[in-house]
C-alpha cells in the first residue's frame, strides 16, 4: 500500500512555485542535452556520427545559442502541465483512497499515468512548437517566438498538426508506468525498509533508476512522436526527418526497415546522461525553495536547514499558524496593557 501525502506547511501557491522554479532551472541547465536528444530522434544531419559529433556540429553551425533553442517554450509548458497534472492526479487518487488515506501502488501509478496524459493533452501544441524550434537552424529560422510559431503552424498546416503524434503519448504512458512499477514495487527487496524511511539520497537514486527504466521502455514511442512533430513541408528538408511517412504505423515500419530497430533509441545516450543532472537539480532546487518558504512561514529557524523552530506546531497549516501567532500577540499585548493599568 502507498499513502499520498503533501507538506501541509506550504500553501498551494508556494508548492506550485517551488515545482515551477525547480523545473525551469533544471530544464535550462540541461537544455543542450535535450537539443542533442531531439535532433538524434528526428534524424537531422547533425546526428549521423554519434553523440559528441552532434554537439560539435550544433556548436559550429548554430553557435552556443543553438543549444537553448526551444527552451523558453519548454519552460512555459511546465506551469500549465504541472497545474493540470497535479489537479488530475489528486482527483483520481481521492476517488481510490480508503478511509485511512491509503492507495495501492498500482492505482497510484495508474493515477499518475492518466494525469500525465491529461496534462500532455492540454500542453501538446507547445511540445510541437518546441520540436519545430529545435530542429530548425536558429541562424536561418522558419519559426520565431512561441506565439508566432503556434500561429504559423495552425494557419499553414491546420489544427490537427498541433496534435500530430499525440496518440504515441498515450501508448508510451503504459510502458512508462510498467517501468516505474518494476522499480517501486521492489523497493522492499532493494532497500529492506519502507519507502517513507528512506534517506533523501536513497530516494534520489531510486527516482533516477525508475526514470531510466521507464524512459528506456517508452523511448521508441517518443522517437516516432518527435519524427511526426518535426516532419513539415514548411521546414527545409521536411525538418530533416530521416524517413518520410504517412502516419504512426508507417513511421515505425520505415524506421525499423531502413535504420534497424535500435534506431528507435536514437539519442538515448544524451537522454541517459541528462537523467542524473536533471533529477539532481530538480530535487535540489525544489528543496531550496521549500526551505525558503518554510522559513518565511515560520516553521524553521533558517532557510539553510530544516531545523525546526522551537515551540511551533509543525502540524498546523500556514494560515492556522498565523492565527495562533496573532492570538499570542494579542494576548501578550493585553497582558502588557493590564500591567500598565495596575501600576497606575
Buried (B, 14 or more C-beta within 10 A) or exposed (E): EBEBEEEEBBBEEBBBBBBBBBBBBBBBBBBBBBBBBBBBBBBBEBBEEEBEEBBEBBEEBBEEEBBBBBBBBBBBBBBEBBBBBBEBBBEBBEEBBEEEEEBEBEBBBBBBBBBBBBBBEBBBBBBBBBBBBBBBBBEEEBBEBBEEBBEBBBEEBEEEBBBBBBBBBBBBBEBBBBBBBBBBEEBEEBBEEEBEEBEEEBBBBBBBBBBBBBBBBBBBBBBBBBBBBBBBEBBEEBBBBBBEBEEBEEBBEBBBEEBEEEBBBBBBBBBBBBBBEBBBBBBBBBBBBBBBBBBEBBBBBEBEEEEEBEEBEEEBEBEEBEEBEEEEEEEEEEEEEEEEEEEE
